[in-house]
Amino acid sequence: MIAWIKTIQPDKATGALSSAYEDAMTPHGTIDNVMKAHSLRPHTMRGHIALYGAVLNHPENALPEWFLEAVGTYTSILNGCEYSLEHHSHNARVLLGGAGKGDEAVAALEESKPEKAFSGKYLALLNYVEKLTVDVANIEESDFTALRDAGADDGEILETNQVCGYFNYINRHLNGLGVSTEGDVIGRYT
């Protein structure tokens, strides 16, 4: 089962859904279940595709892809979203060098101890991700002083905020609809 709600498979799609599925095609030539879960409302799939591309894969992002994937991984861990964790921890591991450094970084995030594998502005930004995900009501201006003191500029803070916000949204989409990875090709990067 892909999700706890009805989904329309790509081979049964017509019109706007068929077009949205074409835009949602992975580098592997498949459609992930995260997108199939939008199939009853193709316009939300299009919004999802646009947001995902803007926050994670836009060429004008300043932060490295490995870090953005680490942000997604940590947010998904904090939210208990196995779907995103499976996909994006794979991506983070690959981008961080696979076995060794990649595995150590993901293990540190799974322990909620990012300081074991990250330092400087990256550690400060991951601490911000944790607070943004589990204690958002208590974020204060002083949190931004700490981020800047660690070397993060406002654009990097914004990028981190947007990736974390995206994953908080999508983790709720996935967990809230019971979306599984059944049949998915895991990860964008191989």
Backbone as JSON, one array per atom type, in Angstrom:
{
  "sequence": "MIAWIKTIQPDKATGALSSAYEDAMTPHGTIDNVMKAHSLRPHTMRGHIALYGAVLNHPENALPEWFLEAVGTYTSILNGCEYSLEHHSHNARVLLGGAGKGDEAVAALEESKPEKAFSGKYLALLNYVEKLTVDVANIEESDFTALRDAGADDGEILETNQVCGYFNYINRHLNGLGVSTEGDVIGRYT",
  "N": [[0.84, -1.17, 0.0], [0.61, 2.17, -0.89], [-0.25, 4.52, 0.4], [-2.53, 5.68, 2.97], [-4.67, 6.76, 1.77], [-6.6, 6.89, -1.29], [-4.76, 6.53, -4.29], [-3.69, 7.51, -7.55], [-2.24, 5.71, -10.03], [0.65, 6.3, -12.13], [0.34, 5.13, -14.73], [-2.36, 5.23, -15.09], [-3.02, 7.83, -15.13], [-4.33, 10.92, -16.37], [-4.6, 13.99, -18.28], [-4.1, 16.87, -16.28], [-2.91, 15.53, -14.13], [-1.32, 13.58, -15.36], [0.52, 15.25, -16.65], [1.68, 16.5, -14.4], [2.87, 14.29, -13.19], [4.83, 13.76, -15.12], [6.54, 15.91, -14.65], [7.35, 15.25, -12.12], [9.06, 13.15, -12.3], [11.71, 11.1, -11.24], [15.38, 11.15, -11.15], [15.9, 8.52, -11.63], [13.96, 7.7, -13.31], [11.48, 7.09, -12.29], [8.41, 7.48, -10.34], [8.15, 8.75, -7.22], [6.52, 7.65, -4.19], [5.86, 9.74, -2.49], [5.06, 11.74, -4.21], [2.98, 10.46, -5.59], [1.1, 10.38, -3.6], [-0.1, 12.84, -3.76], [-1.84, 12.59, -5.85], [-4.64, 12.88, -6.13], [-4.99, 15.57, -6.12], [-3.51, 17.24, -8.27], [-2.49, 19.86, -8.47], [-1.38, 20.38, -5.97], [0.77, 18.68, -6.04], [2.33, 19.91, -8.01], [2.97, 22.29, -6.67], [4.49, 21.22, -4.6], [6.66, 20.12, -6.04], [7.81, 22.48, -7.05], [8.53, 23.84, -4.67], [10.32, 21.98, -3.48], [12.39, 21.92, -5.42], [13.25, 24.59, -5.29], [14.18, 24.95, -2.64], [16.01, 22.86, -2.13], [17.54, 22.19, -4.42], [18.29, 24.37, -5.94], [20.35, 26.28, -8.12], [21.34, 28.69, -7.14], [21.58, 28.46, -4.42], [23.64, 28.87, -1.58], [24.7, 27.27, 0.43], [26.27, 24.05, 0.74], [25.15, 21.1, -1.04], [25.38, 18.7, 0.44], [25.08, 19.61, 3.04], [22.5, 20.7, 3.04], [21.03, 18.39, 2.6], [21.68, 17.11, 4.98], [20.35, 18.77, 6.78], [17.69, 18.21, 6.03], [17.65, 15.51, 6.7], [18.1, 15.6, 9.49], [15.86, 17.09, 10.37], [13.84, 15.29, 9.62], [14.47, 13.11, 11.25], [13.98, 14.24, 13.78], [11.25, 14.59, 13.55], [10.38, 12.01, 13.32], [9.98, 10.83, 10.8], [10.06, 8.3, 8.8], [10.01, 7.83, 6.03], [11.08, 10.18, 4.68], [13.5, 10.19, 6.01], [14.69, 7.78, 5.17], [15.1, 8.26, 2.4], [16.55, 10.76, 2.36], [18.63, 10.55, 4.22], [20.12, 8.69, 2.93], [20.91, 10.23, 0.69], [22.42, 12.23, 2.01], [24.49, 10.67, 3.15], [25.77, 9.71, 0.8], [26.6, 12.13, -0.42], [28.3, 13.06, 1.52], [30.4, 11.36, 1.38], [29.93, 8.66, 1.68], [30.48, 5.46, 3.17], [32.05, 5.64, 6.33], [32.79, 8.89, 6.79], [30.23, 9.87, 5.92], [28.43, 7.98, 7.05], [29.07, 8.34, 9.75], [28.26, 10.99, 10.17], [25.44, 10.87, 9.74], [24.79, 9.04, 11.76], [25.43, 10.58, 14.02], [23.46, 12.54, 13.83], [21.2, 10.93, 14.13], [21.49, 10.25, 16.78], [20.86, 12.61, 17.91], [23.01, 14.28, 18.39], [24.58, 16.32, 16.95], [26.99, 17.61, 17.24], [28.98, 15.7, 17.31], [29.78, 15.24, 14.73], [29.71, 17.57, 13.27], [30.71, 21.01, 13.01], [31.41, 24.48, 13.84], [29.74, 26.88, 11.81], [28.0, 25.07, 10.64], [27.25, 23.3, 12.67], [26.01, 25.13, 14.4], [23.87, 25.94, 12.76], [22.5, 23.48, 12.55], [21.73, 23.16, 15.19], [19.92, 25.25, 15.32], [18.03, 24.23, 13.49], [17.03, 22.1, 15.01], [15.76, 23.49, 17.12], [13.92, 24.99, 15.64], [12.31, 22.96, 14.69], [11.37, 21.48, 16.96], [10.83, 23.31, 18.99], [9.73, 25.76, 18.19], [8.21, 27.96, 19.08], [9.79, 29.22, 20.89], [11.9, 30.46, 19.66], [14.17, 33.12, 19.38], [15.41, 36.48, 18.83], [18.02, 36.51, 19.75], [18.95, 33.99, 19.11], [19.76, 34.27, 16.49], [21.95, 35.9, 16.68], [23.78, 34.12, 17.78], [24.0, 32.33, 15.64], [25.13, 33.98, 13.65], [27.5, 34.68, 14.97], [28.77, 32.23, 14.84], [29.48, 32.16, 12.25], [27.62, 31.99, 10.2], [25.89, 33.51, 7.54], [23.13, 35.77, 6.83], [21.77, 34.91, 4.51], [22.46, 32.19, 4.42], [21.28, 31.38, 6.78], [18.61, 31.81, 6.09], [18.36, 29.94, 3.94], [18.71, 27.52, 5.38], [16.54, 27.69, 7.14], [14.44, 27.53, 5.26], [14.79, 24.97, 4.1], [14.48, 23.37, 6.36], [11.85, 24.13, 7.04], [10.49, 23.18, 4.76], [10.91, 20.4, 5.08], [9.58, 19.98, 7.51], [6.98, 20.46, 6.65], [6.69, 18.43, 4.61], [7.22, 16.1, 6.04], [4.97, 15.96, 7.63], [3.0, 15.65, 5.7], [3.7, 13.11, 4.68], [3.8, 11.37, 7.02], [1.24, 11.9, 7.98], [-0.43, 10.83, 6.05], [0.32, 8.23, 5.91], [2.28, 7.36, 4.07], [4.29, 5.09, 2.3], [7.58, 3.74, 1.51], [7.42, 1.72, -0.27], [8.24, 0.21, -3.23], [9.6, 2.46, -4.14], [12.59, 3.88, -5.54], [15.32, 4.32, -3.64], [16.63, 7.39, -2.6], [18.15, 10.18, -4.27], [20.67, 10.34, -5.22], [23.23, 8.2, -6.39]],
  "CA": [[0.0, 0.0, 0.0], [1.39, 3.41, -1.02], [-0.72, 5.47, 1.4], [-3.82, 5.34, 3.56], [-5.72, 7.32, 0.92], [-6.56, 6.45, -2.68], [-3.79, 7.17, -5.18], [-3.83, 7.15, -8.96], [-0.93, 5.32, -10.55], [1.04, 7.03, -13.35], [-0.2, 4.54, -15.96], [-3.8, 5.52, -15.13], [-3.17, 9.28, -15.05], [-4.67, 11.68, -17.58], [-4.7, 15.44, -18.12], [-3.2, 17.6, -15.38], [-2.14, 14.58, -13.33], [-0.29, 13.0, -16.22], [1.53, 16.28, -16.82], [2.38, 16.66, -13.12], [3.74, 13.13, -13.03], [6.0, 13.95, -15.99], [7.44, 16.84, -13.96], [7.79, 14.64, -10.86], [9.92, 11.99, -12.6], [13.01, 11.12, -10.56], [16.51, 10.85, -12.03], [15.88, 7.08, -11.91], [12.87, 7.43, -14.25], [10.32, 6.6, -11.55], [7.64, 8.46, -9.57], [8.15, 8.34, -5.82], [5.22, 7.62, -3.52], [5.59, 11.07, -1.94], [4.32, 12.46, -5.25], [1.73, 9.74, -5.85], [0.14, 10.73, -2.54], [-0.78, 14.07, -4.21], [-2.48, 12.34, -7.14], [-6.02, 13.36, -6.18], [-4.91, 17.02, -6.26], [-2.26, 17.48, -8.99], [-1.96, 21.19, -8.22], [-0.5, 20.35, -4.8], [2.01, 18.04, -6.5], [3.12, 20.94, -8.69], [3.51, 23.16, -5.62], [5.53, 20.44, -3.92], [7.81, 20.05, -6.94], [8.42, 23.82, -7.09], [9.16, 24.12, -3.37], [11.46, 21.08, -3.35], [13.47, 22.39, -6.28], [13.74, 25.89, -4.83], [14.91, 24.91, -1.37], [17.08, 21.86, -2.07], [18.36, 21.97, -5.61], [18.44, 25.58, -6.76], [21.76, 26.6, -8.33], [21.74, 29.9, -6.41], [21.82, 28.17, -3.01], [25.04, 29.04, -1.2], [25.12, 26.14, 1.26], [26.51, 22.84, -0.06], [24.07, 20.11, -1.07], [25.51, 17.74, 1.53], [24.54, 20.19, 4.27], [21.04, 20.8, 2.9], [20.51, 17.03, 2.83], [21.82, 16.85, 6.42], [19.25, 19.49, 7.41], [16.49, 17.41, 5.79], [17.78, 14.28, 7.47], [17.91, 15.9, 10.91], [14.46, 17.46, 10.56], [13.05, 14.06, 9.51], [14.73, 12.34, 12.47], [13.27, 14.9, 14.87], [9.82, 14.39, 13.34], [10.06, 10.58, 13.22], [9.48, 10.54, 9.45], [10.9, 7.25, 8.22], [10.06, 7.97, 4.57], [12.1, 11.19, 4.32], [14.78, 9.76, 6.58], [15.28, 6.76, 4.31], [15.57, 8.89, 1.16], [17.49, 11.87, 2.49], [19.86, 10.1, 4.88], [20.89, 8.08, 1.83], [21.53, 11.33, -0.06], [23.45, 12.86, 2.85], [25.62, 9.75, 3.22], [26.48, 9.71, -0.48], [27.25, 13.43, -0.64], [29.36, 13.22, 2.53], [31.49, 10.43, 1.12], [29.56, 7.26, 1.87], [30.93, 4.8, 4.4], [33.0, 6.49, 7.03], [32.31, 10.22, 7.16], [28.78, 9.96, 5.71], [27.76, 7.17, 8.07], [29.29, 8.99, 11.06], [27.42, 12.19, 10.25], [24.05, 10.46, 9.91], [24.68, 8.45, 13.1], [25.42, 11.69, 14.99], [22.13, 13.15, 13.75], [20.24, 9.97, 14.7], [21.66, 10.32, 18.24], [20.61, 14.01, 18.28], [24.28, 14.83, 18.85], [25.28, 16.77, 15.75], [28.35, 18.05, 17.57], [29.91, 14.6, 17.09], [30.23, 15.18, 13.34], [29.63, 18.89, 12.64], [31.28, 22.08, 13.83], [31.29, 25.83, 13.3], [28.42, 27.36, 11.41], [27.12, 23.94, 10.34], [26.7, 22.85, 13.95], [25.07, 26.17, 14.86], [22.67, 25.85, 11.94], [21.77, 22.27, 12.92], [21.07, 23.44, 16.47], [18.76, 26.07, 14.94], [17.06, 23.3, 12.91], [16.38, 21.38, 16.11], [14.85, 24.4, 17.81], [12.86, 25.33, 14.69], [11.43, 21.8, 14.53], [10.73, 20.99, 18.19], [10.59, 24.36, 19.98], [9.64, 26.96, 17.36], [7.62, 29.08, 19.8], [10.8, 29.86, 21.73], [12.98, 31.08, 18.88], [14.3, 34.54, 19.72], [16.42, 37.2, 18.05], [19.35, 36.13, 20.23], [19.37, 32.79, 18.38], [20.4, 34.7, 15.25], [23.28, 36.38, 17.07], [24.62, 32.92, 17.91], [24.27, 31.81, 14.29], [26.09, 34.89, 13.0], [28.79, 34.54, 15.66], [29.36, 30.97, 14.39], [29.94, 32.33, 10.87], [26.53, 31.89, 9.22], [25.32, 34.8, 7.13], [21.68, 35.75, 6.81], [21.31, 34.08, 3.4], [22.61, 30.79, 4.84], [20.23, 31.15, 7.78], [17.36, 31.69, 5.34], [18.35, 28.64, 3.25], [18.5, 26.48, 6.39], [15.16, 27.84, 7.57], [13.54, 27.06, 4.22], [14.91, 23.51, 3.99], [13.84, 22.81, 7.56], [10.41, 24.34, 6.89], [10.02, 22.24, 3.75], [10.84, 19.05, 5.64], [8.49, 19.92, 8.48], [5.77, 20.31, 5.84], [6.58, 17.16, 3.92], [7.14, 15.04, 7.04], [3.58, 15.86, 8.05], [2.29, 15.08, 4.54], [4.02, 11.69, 4.61], [3.34, 10.66, 8.21], [-0.19, 12.09, 8.12], [-1.15, 10.0, 5.08], [0.83, 6.86, 5.95], [2.97, 7.06, 2.82], [5.39, 4.15, 2.45], [8.6, 3.73, 0.45], [7.22, 0.5, -1.05], [8.39, 0.4, -4.66], [10.46, 3.61, -4.44], [14.04, 3.77, -5.64], [15.71, 5.17, -2.52], [17.65, 8.4, -2.79], [18.35, 10.83, -5.57], [22.07, 10.16, -5.61], [23.69, 6.8, -6.27]],
  "C": [[0.9, 1.25, 0.0], [1.04, 4.4, 0.08], [-2.06, 5.01, 1.94], [-4.98, 5.97, 2.8], [-5.56, 6.74, -0.48], [-5.48, 7.22, -3.42], [-4.03, 6.67, -6.6], [-2.43, 6.87, -9.5], [-0.62, 6.07, -11.85], [0.45, 6.45, -14.64], [-1.7, 4.74, -16.11], [-4.08, 7.03, -15.17], [-3.51, 9.89, -16.4], [-4.59, 13.17, -17.25], [-3.64, 16.04, -17.21], [-2.34, 16.66, -14.54], [-1.02, 13.96, -14.15], [0.86, 13.99, -16.43], [2.35, 16.5, -15.55], [3.32, 15.49, -12.87], [4.99, 13.24, -13.92], [7.03, 14.87, -15.31], [8.02, 16.26, -12.68], [8.74, 13.45, -11.06], [11.27, 12.15, -11.89], [14.14, 10.91, -11.57], [16.58, 9.37, -12.41], [14.79, 6.71, -12.92], [11.62, 6.88, -13.59], [9.58, 7.77, -10.9], [7.6, 7.95, -8.14], [6.75, 8.45, -5.21], [4.86, 8.97, -2.89], [4.79, 11.91, -2.94], [2.99, 11.78, -5.56], [0.67, 10.07, -4.81], [-0.6, 12.03, -2.84], [-1.73, 13.82, -5.37], [-3.94, 12.79, -7.23], [-6.1, 14.88, -6.33], [-3.59, 17.38, -6.94], [-1.65, 18.86, -8.75], [-1.08, 21.22, -6.97], [0.81, 19.65, -5.13], [2.91, 19.07, -7.17], [3.74, 21.91, -7.68], [4.65, 22.49, -4.88], [6.81, 20.4, -4.76], [8.56, 21.39, -6.96], [9.16, 24.12, -5.8], [10.41, 23.27, -3.17], [12.65, 21.58, -4.18], [14.08, 23.69, -5.8], [14.59, 25.78, -3.58], [16.08, 23.93, -1.37], [18.02, 21.86, -3.26], [18.56, 23.21, -6.47], [19.91, 25.95, -6.91], [22.24, 27.85, -7.6], [21.87, 29.67, -4.91], [23.31, 28.3, -2.72], [25.56, 27.86, -0.37], [25.31, 24.9, 0.39], [25.34, 21.85, 0.04], [24.16, 19.12, 0.09], [24.91, 18.29, 2.82], [23.02, 20.3, 4.19], [20.39, 19.44, 3.1], [20.63, 16.65, 4.31], [20.7, 17.56, 7.19], [17.95, 18.7, 7.24], [16.49, 16.13, 6.6], [17.49, 14.54, 8.94], [16.46, 16.27, 11.21], [13.59, 16.21, 10.55], [13.25, 13.15, 10.71], [13.91, 12.93, 13.62], [11.77, 14.71, 14.77], [9.42, 12.92, 13.27], [9.48, 10.21, 11.87], [10.42, 9.56, 8.75], [11.05, 7.4, 6.71], [11.16, 8.95, 4.17], [13.47, 10.78, 4.84], [15.45, 8.74, 5.66], [15.86, 7.37, 3.03], [16.73, 9.87, 1.42], [18.72, 11.52, 3.33], [20.74, 9.39, 3.87], [21.63, 9.17, 1.06], [22.66, 11.97, 0.73], [24.69, 11.97, 2.93], [26.45, 9.79, 1.93], [27.25, 11.01, -0.67], [28.37, 13.71, 0.36], [30.48, 12.2, 2.37], [31.19, 8.99, 1.42], [30.0, 6.7, 3.2], [32.01, 5.66, 5.04], [32.35, 7.8, 7.41], [30.79, 10.36, 7.01], [28.01, 9.2, 6.76], [27.89, 7.8, 9.45], [28.39, 10.2, 11.23], [25.96, 11.83, 10.48], [23.85, 9.83, 11.29], [24.63, 9.54, 14.17], [24.05, 12.36, 15.0], [21.08, 12.22, 14.37], [20.32, 9.94, 16.23], [21.26, 11.69, 18.79], [21.84, 14.63, 18.93], [25.08, 15.31, 17.64], [26.7, 17.22, 16.01], [29.4, 16.95, 17.41], [30.48, 14.59, 15.67], [30.27, 16.55, 12.65], [30.23, 19.92, 13.58], [31.01, 23.42, 13.16], [29.87, 26.19, 12.93], [27.47, 26.2, 11.11], [26.49, 23.38, 11.61], [25.68, 23.86, 14.47], [23.77, 26.11, 14.08], [21.85, 24.61, 12.26], [21.09, 22.44, 14.28], [19.83, 24.31, 16.26], [17.66, 25.19, 14.34], [16.31, 22.55, 14.0], [15.36, 22.27, 16.81], [13.67, 24.77, 16.92], [11.85, 24.19, 14.55], [10.69, 21.44, 15.81], [10.37, 22.07, 19.21], [10.44, 25.73, 19.31], [9.1, 28.17, 18.12], [8.65, 29.84, 20.64], [12.01, 30.39, 20.96], [12.96, 32.58, 19.14], [15.38, 35.17, 18.84], [17.83, 36.82, 18.48], [19.85, 34.84, 19.57], [20.13, 33.16, 17.11], [21.77, 35.3, 15.51], [24.24, 35.21, 17.17], [24.96, 32.34, 16.55], [25.3, 32.68, 13.57], [27.47, 34.79, 13.64], [29.52, 33.26, 15.24], [29.8, 31.04, 12.93], [28.87, 32.21, 9.81], [26.07, 33.29, 8.84], [23.8, 34.66, 7.0], [21.11, 34.92, 5.66], [21.4, 32.6, 3.75], [21.58, 30.43, 5.9], [18.89, 30.95, 7.08], [17.28, 30.34, 4.61], [18.06, 27.5, 4.22], [17.06, 26.5, 6.88], [14.2, 27.26, 6.54], [13.6, 25.55, 4.03], [14.24, 22.84, 5.17], [12.33, 22.96, 7.46], [9.8, 23.39, 5.88], [9.88, 20.84, 4.36], [9.8, 18.93, 6.74], [7.15, 19.77, 7.77], [5.66, 18.89, 5.29], [6.55, 15.98, 4.89], [5.7, 14.86, 7.51], [2.7, 15.3, 6.93], [2.48, 13.56, 4.54], [3.48, 10.91, 5.8], [1.82, 10.74, 8.34], [-1.03, 11.29, 7.15], [-0.64, 8.56, 5.04], [1.55, 6.44, 4.68], [4.17, 6.16, 3.09], [6.4, 4.3, 1.32], [8.45, 2.5, -0.45], [7.27, 0.81, -2.54], [9.26, 1.6, -5.07], [11.9, 3.17, -4.69], [14.57, 4.79, -4.64], [16.84, 6.13, -2.94], [17.75, 8.93, -4.2], [19.74, 10.51, -6.12], [22.44, 8.7, -5.44], [25.19, 6.74, -6.29]]
}
